[in-house]
Amino acid sequence: MGTSLRALRAFALLAGFHLLTLGIPFVRGALTPGGADHSDIVGLPVTDAEQPELWRTVRSLAERVGTRAPDAVLLTGDANAGVSEDTRLLGLLPGPRSLCIGVPLLTGLTEPQLHAVLAHELAHYGHADTRLAGITHRGRDSVLRTVKAFQEQERKRIDKERSRQEKAVAKAIAKGREAKEVNTGRAGFTHRMMAKPFVAYARVYLRATHGAGRAQELAADRTAARIAGRDATASALRETAALDAAHDFYMSRYATMGVPAGLLPPPGEVFGGLRRLLTAPGRQQNLAELRGEPPAGETSPYDTHPSPADRVRLIEALPDDGRAAAPARPALALLRDADGVLRELESAVLTPEALALKRADWPELTHRSMHALTVEEARPLREALTATPGAGTSSATADLTAFLDAVDAGRLWQIADRLPKSPEAARATGRAAREFLRPALHCGLYNLTELALAETAGARWELSWSEPARLLLPTGAGTDEAVATAVRQAVGDVPDTAPLRELLRTTTA
């Protein structure tokens, strides 16, 4: 066999290997489940026997949409809903279907609004969107993973070249020679060039698939309007946008505020407490504003969904179907023993570490959480007072008295100088240095004073669903303004501790 033929055979064998490698993923993708990856979704499965009215609603809506009902319903803790389907053979063969319903939606929506949300999700089945989700997601992940691999190799080459040049610079300086400036501009050039066509293809792929996704969302919205009514669908879109923001706020400011103190709300209230926030009189204006102006978002060809504002606008532009939104019962009424479901949901979705935390009712949770936070906020000042890290183990009242005595002895700015500083504050001198330190002084002293009032006057932080928690004296009087005024005078240019001492004296008398 001549050299040319041997070279051709070697090339053919090499090409065959790569074609075989390519074929294996293709066959594997065709024969294995093709739904989008929902393995990271945790929730509470509910059966027809457990929740008959909810299942009856889902099946009725599926029939009206003209599609097969889901095989499983999963309740989650997110303010969202979604569908998935484990298909095979690139989506040609249907598979088991799952519907996820976020309990916050049940909490904040009315029944007609929930019907619109569920009809929208079920429409994705009817339009075969879930059939192709698997190959779409898989293709996107493969493209992005390839681009990432090239970028990681480029970064490794750059890091290696930087390390080599930095060592050379160190050697040059040690020998008293002039060192060259570190320049990694040429490092990773090969991988950067190899990645360019993949990056370009990724952009085309994402534009095409995400554009199709946006079209699918708008088609599902139209189906929802046909099934549930134009006004119910538009109001559901407005309400879910408000619920999304309210739920995030509730989880960060209320449900998890006790975690640093080792506490959780009472059983069922981790998710159930959202009802209290949504019905608080002081929150209604904020919620109305959120409903009135759904997020507009930024228009981009890479967006997977149209903005809520665009979706609302298109739905409200549809002809009046004569089904005006009317008062209706909350969607949570679809659940049998809703409070029990909320408790079970916690067991299903919270981590073992979270479930091990102690439970406290809302007033006790608020007081203990705020006390723990205030202790932490006062720590830098208490440590600066004694110049000892970890100090502040004595009573807050004793530390406050010691601080006021130090101020009267002319050592205010000596203590302040021990507080943590930013690089800019550390470079400042004179008046500028004091102005940098004054906010930290004010904050630390304010928190230390609140701790002293809780310690000696029986003051407690009170829960509010409409505003931040406040420290109140046993008489019900707030302390905010009086403490702020006295603290401001104690750390002024001419420090005066008398108002703060008087405040402590009168509140503990």
C-alpha positions as CSV (number, residue, x, y, z in Angstrom):
1,M,0.0,0.0,0.0
2,G,1.4,3.4,-1.1
3,T,2.1,6.3,1.2
4,S,-0.9,8.2,-0.1
5,L,-3.3,5.4,0.4
6,R,-2.0,4.8,4.0
7,A,-2.4,8.5,4.7
8,L,-6.0,8.4,3.3
9,R,-6.8,5.3,5.4
10,A,-5.4,7.0,8.6
11,F,-7.5,10.1,7.9
12,A,-10.6,8.0,7.3
13,L,-10.1,6.0,10.5
14,L,-9.6,9.3,12.4
15,A,-12.7,10.8,10.9
16,G,-14.6,7.6,11.6
17,F,-13.7,7.8,15.3
18,H,-15.0,11.4,15.6
19,L,-18.2,10.5,13.7
20,L,-18.7,7.5,16.1
21,T,-18.1,9.8,19.1
22,L,-20.6,12.3,17.7
23,G,-23.1,9.4,17.0
24,I,-23.0,8.1,20.5
25,P,-24.3,11.3,22.1
26,F,-26.9,11.6,19.4
27,V,-28.3,8.1,20.0
28,R,-28.1,8.6,23.7
29,G,-30.0,11.8,23.4
30,A,-32.6,10.2,21.2
31,L,-33.3,7.2,23.5
32,T,-33.0,8.8,26.9
33,P,-35.6,11.1,28.6
34,G,-35.6,14.4,26.8
35,G,-37.5,16.8,29.2
36,A,-35.9,19.8,30.6
37,D,-33.8,19.1,33.8
38,H,-36.1,19.7,36.8
39,S,-34.1,17.5,39.1
40,D,-33.2,20.5,41.2
41,I,-36.9,21.3,41.9
42,V,-38.0,20.1,45.4
43,G,-41.6,20.2,46.5
44,L,-44.5,18.4,48.0
45,P,-46.2,15.9,45.7
46,V,-50.0,15.8,46.2
47,T,-52.3,13.1,45.0
48,D,-55.9,13.2,43.8
49,A,-57.0,11.6,47.0
50,E,-55.2,14.2,49.1
51,Q,-56.3,17.3,47.1
52,P,-59.3,16.4,45.0
53,E,-60.5,19.9,44.3
54,L,-57.1,21.0,43.1
55,W,-56.7,18.0,40.8
56,R,-60.3,18.5,39.5
57,T,-59.4,22.0,38.6
58,V,-56.2,21.0,36.8
59,R,-57.9,18.2,34.8
60,S,-60.8,20.5,33.8
61,L,-58.4,23.2,32.6
62,A,-56.3,20.6,30.7
63,E,-59.5,19.4,28.9
64,R,-60.4,22.9,28.0
65,V,-56.9,23.6,26.7
66,G,-57.2,20.4,24.7
67,T,-54.3,18.5,26.1
68,R,-53.5,15.5,28.3
69,A,-53.5,16.3,32.1
70,P,-50.3,16.0,34.0
71,D,-49.5,12.8,35.8
72,A,-48.1,14.5,38.9
73,V,-48.7,17.8,40.7
74,L,-45.9,19.2,42.9
75,L,-46.4,22.1,45.3
76,T,-43.3,24.3,45.8
77,G,-42.2,27.2,47.9
78,D,-41.5,29.5,44.9
79,A,-43.8,32.2,43.5
80,N,-43.9,30.4,40.2
81,A,-45.5,27.6,38.2
82,G,-44.1,25.4,35.5
83,V,-44.5,22.2,33.5
84,S,-42.2,19.4,32.4
85,E,-42.4,16.2,30.4
86,D,-40.0,13.3,30.3
87,T,-40.1,12.6,26.5
88,R,-38.0,10.2,24.4
89,L,-36.8,9.9,20.9
90,L,-36.0,13.7,20.6
91,G,-39.5,14.5,21.8
92,L,-41.4,12.3,19.3
93,L,-42.5,10.0,22.1
94,P,-44.5,11.6,25.0
95,G,-43.7,10.8,28.6
96,P,-44.9,11.4,32.1
97,R,-45.9,15.0,32.8
98,S,-45.4,17.1,35.9
99,L,-47.0,20.4,37.0
100,C,-45.3,22.5,39.7
101,I,-47.5,25.1,41.5
102,G,-45.9,27.6,43.9
103,V,-47.8,27.9,47.1
104,P,-47.2,31.7,47.1
105,L,-49.3,31.8,44.0
106,L,-52.1,29.9,45.8
107,T,-51.7,32.4,48.7
108,G,-51.8,35.6,46.6
109,L,-54.1,34.8,43.6
110,T,-57.8,34.4,43.3
111,E,-59.2,31.2,41.7
112,P,-59.8,32.8,38.3
113,Q,-56.3,34.2,38.3
114,L,-54.9,30.8,39.2
115,H,-56.9,29.3,36.4
116,A,-55.2,31.7,34.0
117,V,-51.7,30.8,35.3
118,L,-52.4,27.0,35.1
119,A,-54.0,27.4,31.6
120,H,-50.9,29.2,30.4
121,E,-48.7,26.3,31.7
122,L,-50.9,23.6,30.4
123,A,-50.9,25.3,27.0
124,H,-47.2,24.5,26.8
125,Y,-48.2,20.8,26.6
126,G,-50.8,21.6,24.0
127,H,-48.3,23.4,21.8
128,A,-45.7,20.6,22.2
129,D,-43.3,23.1,23.9
130,T,-42.4,20.5,26.5
131,R,-41.7,17.8,23.9
132,L,-38.8,19.8,22.4
133,A,-37.6,21.3,25.7
134,G,-35.1,18.5,26.3
135,I,-33.2,18.7,23.0
136,T,-33.3,22.5,23.2
137,H,-31.9,22.6,26.7
138,R,-29.4,19.9,25.9
139,G,-28.2,21.7,22.8
140,R,-27.9,25.0,24.7
141,D,-26.0,23.3,27.5
142,S,-23.6,21.6,25.0
143,V,-22.8,24.8,23.2
144,L,-22.3,26.8,26.4
145,R,-20.2,24.1,27.9
146,T,-17.9,24.0,24.9
147,V,-17.4,27.7,25.0
148,K,-16.7,27.6,28.7
149,A,-14.1,24.9,28.2
150,F,-12.2,27.1,25.7
151,Q,-12.4,30.0,28.0
152,E,-11.1,28.0,31.0
153,Q,-8.1,26.8,28.9
154,E,-7.5,30.4,27.8
155,R,-7.6,31.6,31.5
156,K,-5.2,28.8,32.6
157,R,-2.7,29.9,29.9
158,I,-3.0,33.5,31.0
159,D,-2.6,32.6,34.6
160,K,0.5,30.5,33.8
161,E,2.0,33.2,31.7
162,R,1.4,35.8,34.4
163,S,3.0,33.6,37.0
164,R,6.0,33.1,34.8
165,Q,6.4,36.8,34.1
166,E,5.9,37.7,37.8
167,K,8.7,35.3,38.8
168,A,10.9,36.9,36.2
169,V,10.1,40.4,37.5
170,A,10.9,39.3,41.1
171,K,14.3,37.8,39.9
172,A,15.2,41.0,38.0
173,I,14.3,43.2,41.0
174,A,16.4,40.9,43.4
175,K,19.4,41.4,41.1
176,G,18.9,45.1,40.9
177,R,17.9,45.1,37.2
178,E,15.0,47.0,35.6
179,A,12.0,44.7,35.4
180,K,9.7,44.5,32.4
181,E,6.0,45.2,32.9
182,V,3.8,42.1,33.1
183,N,1.9,41.6,29.8
184,T,-0.3,38.6,29.2
185,G,-2.0,39.9,26.0
186,R,-0.6,37.1,23.8
187,A,-1.3,34.3,26.3
188,G,-4.1,32.0,25.4
189,F,-4.3,33.3,21.8
190,T,-4.8,29.8,20.3
191,H,-7.7,28.9,22.6
192,R,-9.2,32.4,22.1
193,M,-9.2,32.0,18.3
194,M,-10.5,28.5,18.5
195,A,-13.4,29.7,20.7
196,K,-14.5,32.4,18.3
197,P,-16.7,30.2,16.0
198,F,-18.2,28.5,18.9
199,V,-19.1,31.8,20.6
200,A,-20.6,33.0,17.3
201,Y,-22.6,29.9,17.0
202,A,-23.7,30.1,20.6
203,R,-25.1,33.6,19.9
204,V,-27.0,32.3,16.9
205,Y,-28.3,29.3,18.9
206,L,-29.5,31.3,21.9
207,R,-31.1,34.0,19.7
208,A,-33.0,31.4,17.8
209,T,-34.1,29.2,20.7
210,H,-34.9,32.1,23.0
211,G,-36.9,33.8,20.3
212,A,-38.9,30.7,19.9
213,G,-39.4,30.6,23.6
214,R,-40.8,34.1,23.7
215,A,-43.2,33.3,21.0
216,Q,-44.3,30.2,22.9
217,E,-45.0,32.3,26.0
218,L,-47.2,34.8,24.1
219,A,-49.1,31.9,22.5
220,A,-49.7,30.4,25.9
221,D,-50.9,33.8,27.2
222,R,-53.5,33.8,24.4
223,T,-54.7,30.4,25.4
224,A,-55.0,31.4,29.0
225,A,-57.1,34.5,28.0
226,R,-59.3,32.2,25.9
227,I,-59.8,29.8,28.8
228,A,-59.9,32.1,31.9
229,G,-60.9,35.4,30.3
230,R,-58.9,38.4,29.2
231,D,-59.3,40.4,32.4
232,A,-58.5,37.4,34.7
233,T,-55.4,36.7,32.7
234,A,-54.2,40.3,32.7
235,S,-54.8,40.7,36.4
236,A,-53.0,37.4,37.0
237,L,-49.9,38.7,35.2
238,R,-50.0,41.9,37.2
239,E,-50.5,40.0,40.5
240,T,-47.8,37.5,39.9
241,A,-45.3,40.3,39.2
242,A,-46.2,41.9,42.5
243,L,-46.2,38.5,44.3
244,D,-42.7,37.7,43.0
245,A,-41.4,40.9,44.6
246,A,-43.4,40.5,47.8
247,H,-42.4,36.9,48.2
248,D,-38.7,37.7,47.9
249,F,-39.1,40.6,50.4
250,Y,-41.0,38.3,52.9
251,M,-38.5,35.5,52.7
252,S,-35.5,37.8,53.3
253,R,-37.0,40.2,55.9
254,Y,-39.4,37.9,57.8
255,A,-39.3,34.1,57.2
256,T,-35.5,33.9,57.6
257,M,-34.8,36.8,59.8
258,G,-34.4,34.5,62.8
259,V,-31.9,32.2,61.2
260,P,-28.8,34.0,62.6
261,A,-30.3,33.5,66.1
262,G,-31.1,29.9,65.4
263,L,-34.9,30.4,65.0
264,L,-37.6,29.8,62.4
265,P,-41.3,31.0,62.5
266,P,-43.9,28.6,63.9
267,P,-44.7,25.4,61.8
268,G,-46.5,26.3,58.6
269,E,-45.6,30.0,58.8
270,V,-42.3,29.8,56.8
271,F,-44.4,30.0,53.7
272,G,-47.8,30.7,55.3
273,G,-46.7,34.0,56.8
274,L,-46.8,35.6,53.4
275,R,-50.6,35.9,53.9
276,R,-49.9,38.4,56.8
277,L,-47.7,40.6,54.7
278,L,-50.1,40.6,51.7
279,T,-53.1,41.7,53.9
280,A,-51.2,44.3,56.1
281,P,-52.9,47.7,55.6
282,G,-49.6,49.5,55.4
283,R,-48.4,47.4,52.5
284,Q,-51.4,47.9,50.2
285,Q,-50.1,51.0,48.5
286,N,-46.8,49.3,47.7
287,L,-48.6,46.3,46.3
288,A,-50.9,48.4,44.2
289,E,-47.9,50.2,42.7
290,L,-46.3,46.9,41.8
291,R,-49.5,45.7,40.2
292,G,-49.9,48.9,38.3
293,E,-46.4,48.9,36.8
294,P,-45.2,45.3,36.0
295,P,-41.5,45.1,35.3
296,A,-40.7,46.3,31.8
297,G,-37.3,44.7,31.6
298,E,-34.7,45.4,28.9
299,T,-35.4,44.2,25.4
300,S,-32.8,41.7,24.3
301,P,-32.7,39.0,21.6
302,Y,-31.3,36.7,24.4
303,D,-34.4,37.1,26.7
304,T,-36.1,33.8,27.3
305,H,-39.4,35.5,28.2
306,P,-41.2,38.7,27.1
307,S,-41.3,41.2,29.9
308,P,-44.4,41.1,32.2
309,A,-45.2,44.7,31.0
310,D,-45.3,43.6,27.4
311,R,-47.3,40.5,28.2
312,V,-49.9,42.5,30.1
313,R,-50.1,45.1,27.3
314,L,-50.8,42.4,24.7
315,I,-53.4,40.7,26.7
316,E,-55.3,43.9,27.6
317,A,-55.3,44.8,23.9
318,L,-57.4,41.7,23.1
319,P,-61.1,42.3,22.4
320,D,-63.4,42.5,25.5
321,D,-64.8,39.0,26.0
322,G,-67.5,40.1,28.4
323,R,-65.8,38.2,31.4
324,A,-64.9,41.1,33.6
325,A,-62.8,40.2,36.7
326,A,-65.1,39.8,39.7
327,P,-64.5,39.1,43.4
328,A,-63.6,35.5,44.0
329,R,-62.3,33.4,46.8
330,P,-58.6,33.0,47.3
331,A,-56.9,30.2,45.3
332,L,-55.7,28.7,48.6
333,A,-59.2,27.6,49.2
334,L,-58.7,24.9,46.6
335,L,-56.5,23.0,49.1
336,R,-57.9,20.7,51.7
337,D,-56.4,21.6,55.1
338,A,-54.3,24.4,53.7
339,D,-52.5,25.0,57.0
340,G,-51.6,21.3,57.2
341,V,-50.2,21.5,53.6
342,L,-48.1,24.5,54.5
343,R,-46.6,22.5,57.4
344,E,-45.9,19.5,55.1
345,L,-44.3,21.7,52.5
346,E,-41.7,22.9,55.0
347,S,-40.8,19.3,55.8
348,A,-40.5,18.6,52.0
349,V,-38.4,21.6,50.9
350,L,-36.4,22.9,53.9
351,T,-32.9,21.6,54.5
352,P,-32.3,19.3,57.5
353,E,-30.3,22.2,59.0
354,A,-33.2,24.6,58.7
355,L,-35.7,22.0,60.1
356,A,-33.4,21.5,63.1
357,L,-33.8,25.2,64.1
358,K,-36.0,26.1,67.1
359,R,-39.4,27.5,66.4
360,A,-40.8,30.7,68.0
361,D,-44.0,32.7,67.5
362,W,-43.7,35.9,65.5
363,P,-43.4,38.3,68.5
364,E,-40.7,36.3,70.2
365,L,-38.9,35.6,66.9
366,T,-38.8,39.3,66.1
367,H,-37.5,40.3,69.5
368,R,-34.8,37.7,69.7
369,S,-33.7,38.1,66.0
370,M,-33.4,41.9,66.4
371,H,-31.6,41.5,69.7
372,A,-29.0,39.2,68.0
373,L,-28.6,41.6,65.1
374,T,-28.2,44.6,67.4
375,V,-25.5,42.7,69.4
376,E,-23.6,42.2,66.2
377,E,-24.0,45.8,65.1
378,A,-22.7,47.1,68.4
379,R,-19.7,44.7,68.5
380,P,-17.2,47.0,66.7
381,L,-17.8,49.8,69.2
382,R,-17.6,47.5,72.2
383,E,-14.3,46.0,71.0
384,A,-12.9,49.5,70.3
385,L,-13.9,50.6,73.8
386,T,-11.7,48.0,75.4
387,A,-9.2,47.7,72.5
388,T,-9.8,43.9,72.8
389,P,-11.2,41.7,69.9
390,G,-14.1,39.7,71.1
391,A,-14.9,42.2,74.0
392,G,-18.4,43.2,74.9
393,T,-19.1,40.1,77.0
394,S,-20.2,42.2,80.0
395,S,-23.6,43.8,80.2
396,A,-24.6,46.4,77.5
397,T,-25.4,48.8,80.3
398,A,-21.9,48.5,81.8
399,D,-20.3,49.0,78.4
400,L,-22.5,52.0,77.6
401,T,-21.6,53.6,81.0
402,A,-17.9,53.0,80.4
403,F,-18.2,54.6,76.9
404,L,-20.0,57.7,78.3
405,D,-17.3,58.0,81.0
406,A,-14.6,57.8,78.4
407,V,-16.3,60.5,76.3
408,D,-16.5,62.7,79.3
409,A,-12.8,62.1,79.9
410,G,-12.0,63.3,76.4
411,R,-11.3,59.9,74.8
412,L,-14.1,59.8,72.2
413,W,-11.9,60.0,69.1
414,Q,-9.3,57.7,70.7
415,I,-12.0,55.1,70.8
416,A,-13.3,56.0,67.4
417,D,-9.8,55.5,65.9
418,R,-10.0,51.8,66.9
419,L,-13.1,51.2,64.8
420,P,-12.7,49.4,61.4
421,K,-11.8,51.8,58.6
422,S,-12.0,51.8,54.9
423,P,-8.7,52.5,53.1
424,E,-9.8,56.1,52.4
425,A,-10.7,56.6,56.0
426,A,-7.4,55.2,57.2
427,R,-5.5,57.8,55.1
428,A,-7.6,60.8,56.3
429,T,-6.5,63.1,59.0
430,G,-8.0,65.8,61.2
431,R,-11.5,66.9,60.5
432,A,-11.9,64.6,57.5
433,A,-10.9,61.5,59.6
434,R,-13.6,62.4,62.2
435,E,-16.3,62.7,59.6
436,F,-15.4,59.3,58.2
437,L,-15.6,57.8,61.7
438,R,-18.7,59.6,62.9
439,P,-21.4,57.4,61.1
440,A,-19.8,54.2,62.6
441,L,-19.7,55.9,66.0
442,H,-23.3,56.9,65.7
443,C,-24.4,53.4,64.6
444,G,-22.4,51.6,67.2
445,L,-23.6,53.8,70.1
446,Y,-27.2,53.7,68.9
447,N,-27.2,49.9,68.9
448,L,-25.4,49.8,72.3
449,T,-28.1,52.1,73.7
450,E,-30.9,49.9,72.4
451,L,-29.3,46.9,74.0
452,A,-29.0,48.7,77.3
453,L,-32.7,49.7,77.1
454,A,-33.7,46.1,76.4
455,E,-31.5,45.0,79.3
456,T,-32.5,47.4,82.0
457,A,-35.9,48.9,80.9
458,G,-37.6,45.8,79.5
459,A,-37.7,47.3,76.0
460,R,-38.6,44.8,73.3
461,W,-38.5,44.9,69.5
462,E,-42.1,44.7,68.1
463,L,-43.1,42.9,64.9
464,S,-44.8,45.0,62.2
465,W,-46.0,43.7,58.9
466,S,-46.1,47.2,57.5
467,E,-42.7,48.7,58.5
468,P,-39.4,47.6,60.1
469,A,-39.4,46.3,63.7
470,R,-39.2,49.0,66.4
471,L,-37.9,48.9,69.9
472,L,-40.7,49.8,72.3
473,L,-40.7,50.4,76.0
474,P,-43.1,48.6,78.3
475,T,-45.3,51.7,78.2
476,G,-45.6,51.2,74.4
477,A,-43.6,54.3,73.7
478,G,-41.1,54.2,70.9
479,T,-37.4,54.9,71.5
480,D,-36.2,55.8,68.0
481,E,-36.3,59.6,68.0
482,A,-35.1,60.0,71.6
483,V,-32.2,57.6,71.2
484,A,-31.1,59.1,67.8
485,T,-31.1,62.7,69.3
486,A,-29.2,61.7,72.4
487,V,-26.7,59.7,70.5
488,R,-26.1,62.5,68.0
489,Q,-25.3,64.9,70.9
490,A,-22.9,62.3,72.5
491,V,-20.7,62.0,69.4
492,G,-20.9,65.7,68.3
493,D,-18.0,68.0,67.8
494,V,-18.5,69.1,71.4
495,P,-19.7,65.8,72.9
496,D,-22.5,66.0,75.4
497,T,-23.4,62.8,77.2
498,A,-26.0,64.3,79.5
499,P,-29.1,63.7,77.3
500,L,-28.2,60.1,76.9
501,R,-27.6,59.6,80.6
502,E,-30.9,61.3,81.3
503,L,-32.7,59.0,78.8
504,L,-31.3,56.0,80.5
505,R,-32.2,57.3,83.9
506,T,-35.8,58.2,83.1
507,T,-36.6,54.9,81.2
508,T,-35.2,52.7,83.9
509,A,-36.7,54.6,86.8
